């Protein structure tokens, strides 16, 4: 009887640099002084209540209007 050995590279050896689960957290890759962080803060502080009022039928697991503005 042969035993099949599954050879798989151990990707957790460099766990400081890679994340092996979803959703990916890329927050540590973006520098603190990057313009993306400024845009994100600007969108977070915006009053988008009128915009949210038009999207009353947002389903689960879909992007929110705030996320779409950031994109």
C-alpha positions in Angstrom: 0.0 0.0 0.0 1.5 3.3 -1.1 1.0 6.3 1.1 0.6 9.5 -1.0 2.5 12.3 0.5 1.3 15.8 -0.3 4.3 18.0 -0.6 3.4 21.6 0.0 5.6 24.6 0.6 5.2 26.0 4.1 4.2 29.6 3.4 3.9 30.5 7.1 7.6 30.7 7.5 7.6 34.4 6.5 4.4 35.3 8.2 5.6 38.8 8.9 5.4 39.6 5.2 2.5 37.6 3.9 -1.1 37.2 5.0 -2.7 33.9 4.0 -6.3 34.5 4.8 -9.0 36.6 3.3 -10.0 39.5 3.4 -6.5 40.8 2.9 -5.4 43.6 5.1 -3.1 45.9 3.0 -3.1 48.6 5.6 0.5 47.9 6.6 1.7 48.2 3.0 0.4 51.8 2.5 2.8 54.5 4.0 1.3 56.8 6.7 1.9 59.9 4.5 0.3 58.5 1.3 -2.4 60.5 -0.5 -4.7 57.5 -0.3 -5.0 57.9 3.4 -5.8 61.6 3.0 -8.6 60.7 0.5 -9.9 58.0 2.8 -10.1 60.4 5.7 -11.8 63.1 3.5 -14.5 60.6 2.4 -15.0 59.4 6.0 -15.7 63.0 7.2 -18.0 63.9 4.3 -21.7 64.3 4.9 -23.1 61.8 2.4 -26.5 61.4 4.0 -28.3 62.5 0.8 -26.3 59.9 -1.1 -27.1 57.2 1.4 -30.8 58.1 1.2 -30.8 57.1 -2.5 -29.2 53.8 -1.8 -31.8 52.3 0.6 -31.8 48.9 -1.0 -28.1 48.0 -0.5 -27.8 44.2 -0.3 -25.4 42.4 2.0 -21.9 41.7 0.7 -21.9 44.6 -1.7 -19.8 47.8 -1.7 -21.3 50.7 0.1 -21.5 54.2 -1.4 -18.7 55.3 0.9 -16.5 52.5 -0.4 -17.3 53.3 -4.0 -16.3 57.0 -3.4 -13.0 55.8 -2.0 -12.4 53.6 -5.0 
